Amino acid sequence: MQDTLAHLKKGEHAIIKDVSSNLIPLKLLEMGCLPGNSVELVQVAPFADPMYLNINGSHLAIRKETAIHILIEKVAHE
């Protein structure tokens, strides 16, 4: 099973590996939700939805139903 944004825990960092663009709103792609960009889970709202992310310095809130379509590779933060 591959990791997705929906699997990140608060404070974890990752690199976006793949985006199923037909399932991801164009606005997220325009705001930097693209392969190769770094992402950190900053906060999770009550009931675990939405997720508040820092993607290459841009702060975004996305729903878990969208995050599950964004493949990532977790990285250790230095």
C-alpha atoms as a printed R data frame, in Angstrom:
   type eleno elety resid chain resno       x      y       z
1  ATOM     1    CA   MET     A     1   0.000  0.000   0.000
2  ATOM     2    CA   GLN     A     2   1.330  3.411  -0.926
3  ATOM     3    CA   ASP     A     3   1.307  6.357   1.463
4  ATOM     4    CA   THR     A     4  -1.014  9.240   0.675
5  ATOM     5    CA   LEU     A     5  -1.458 12.685   2.191
6  ATOM     6    CA   ALA     A     6  -4.339 11.219   4.192
7  ATOM     7    CA   HIS     A     7  -1.816  8.986   6.036
8  ATOM     8    CA   LEU     A     8   0.346 11.859   7.333
9  ATOM     9    CA   LYS     A     9   0.372 12.563  11.048
10 ATOM    10    CA   LYS     A    10   0.703 16.034  12.576
11 ATOM    11    CA   GLY     A    11   4.260 17.333  12.133
12 ATOM    12    CA   GLU     A    12   5.296 14.732   9.542
13 ATOM    13    CA   HIS     A    13   7.000 15.791   6.328
14 ATOM    14    CA   ALA     A    14   6.800 14.209   2.879
15 ATOM    15    CA   ILE     A    15   7.447 14.758  -0.808
16 ATOM    16    CA   ILE     A    16   4.511 14.602  -3.202
17 ATOM    17    CA   LYS     A    17   5.145 11.733  -5.642
18 ATOM    18    CA   ASP     A    18   1.997 11.598  -7.783
19 ATOM    19    CA   VAL     A    19  -1.281 13.447  -8.139
20 ATOM    20    CA   SER     A    20  -4.308 11.862  -9.795
21 ATOM    21    CA   SER     A    21  -5.110 15.111 -11.536
22 ATOM    22    CA   ASN     A    22  -8.563 14.034 -12.717
23 ATOM    23    CA   LEU     A    23  -9.607 13.674  -9.056
24 ATOM    24    CA   ILE     A    24  -7.802 16.735  -7.700
25 ATOM    25    CA   PRO     A    25  -9.312 20.216  -8.079
26 ATOM    26    CA   LEU     A    26  -7.299 22.395 -10.465
27 ATOM    27    CA   LYS     A    27  -7.019 25.034  -7.722
28 ATOM    28    CA   LEU     A    28  -4.878 22.666  -5.598
29 ATOM    29    CA   LEU     A    29  -2.539 22.034  -8.526
30 ATOM    30    CA   GLU     A    30  -2.254 25.780  -9.125
31 ATOM    31    CA   MET     A    31  -1.392 26.310  -5.442
32 ATOM    32    CA   GLY     A    32   1.572 23.936  -5.610
33 ATOM    33    CA   CYS     A    33   0.148 20.495  -4.905
34 ATOM    34    CA   LEU     A    34   2.492 18.994  -7.514
35 ATOM    35    CA   PRO     A    35   4.960 16.090  -7.657
36 ATOM    36    CA   GLY     A    36   8.337 16.977  -6.135
37 ATOM    37    CA   ASN     A    37   6.999 19.580  -3.721
38 ATOM    38    CA   SER     A    38   7.486 19.213   0.023
39 ATOM    39    CA   VAL     A    39   4.490 18.960   2.330
40 ATOM    40    CA   GLU     A    40   4.001 19.069   6.104
41 ATOM    41    CA   LEU     A    41   0.829 18.294   8.028
42 ATOM    42    CA   VAL     A    42   0.423 21.331  10.279
43 ATOM    43    CA   GLN     A    43  -2.944 20.648  11.911
44 ATOM    44    CA   VAL     A    44  -6.002 18.439  11.644
45 ATOM    45    CA   ALA     A    45  -9.454 19.863  12.310
46 ATOM    46    CA   PRO     A    46 -11.860 18.208  14.749
47 ATOM    47    CA   PHE     A    47 -13.198 14.903  13.413
48 ATOM    48    CA   ALA     A    48  -9.993 14.660  11.276
49 ATOM    49    CA   ASP     A    49 -11.289 16.712   8.351
50 ATOM    50    CA   PRO     A    50 -10.038 18.964   6.781
51 ATOM    51    CA   MET     A    51  -6.263 18.728   6.983
52 ATOM    52    CA   TYR     A    52  -4.183 21.916   7.205
53 ATOM    53    CA   LEU     A    53  -0.988 21.561   5.144
54 ATOM    54    CA   ASN     A    54   2.135 23.551   4.368
55 ATOM    55    CA   ILE     A    55   3.110 22.832   0.749
56 ATOM    56    CA   ASN     A    56   6.329 24.605  -0.270
57 ATOM    57    CA   GLY     A    57   5.439 27.528   2.006
58 ATOM    58    CA   SER     A    58   1.780 27.771   0.942
59 ATOM    59    CA   HIS     A    59  -0.816 26.900   3.560
60 ATOM    60    CA   LEU     A    60  -3.760 24.856   2.301
61 ATOM    61    CA   ALA     A    61  -6.701 23.078   3.861
62 ATOM    62    CA   ILE     A    62  -7.892 19.995   2.014
63 ATOM    63    CA   ARG     A    63 -10.403 17.267   2.737
64 ATOM    64    CA   LYS     A    64  -9.270 13.711   3.417
65 ATOM    65    CA   GLU     A    65 -11.351 12.482   0.481
66 ATOM    66    CA   THR     A    66  -9.069 14.580  -1.754
67 ATOM    67    CA   ALA     A    67  -5.842 13.851   0.171
68 ATOM    68    CA   ILE     A    68  -6.221 10.104  -0.360
69 ATOM    69    CA   HIS     A    69  -5.555 10.603  -4.098
70 ATOM    70    CA   ILE     A    70  -2.191 12.359  -3.554
71 ATOM    71    CA   LEU     A    71   0.697  9.882  -3.262
72 ATOM    72    CA   ILE     A    72   3.648 10.828  -1.049
73 ATOM    73    CA   GLU     A    73   6.981  9.590   0.235
74 ATOM    74    CA   LYS     A    74   7.546 10.370   3.918
75 ATOM    75    CA   VAL     A    75  10.867 11.988   4.801
76 ATOM    76    CA   ALA     A    76  12.676 12.555   8.089
77 ATOM    77    CA   HIS     A    77  12.680 16.242   9.027
78 ATOM    78    CA   GLU     A    78  16.085 17.639   9.950
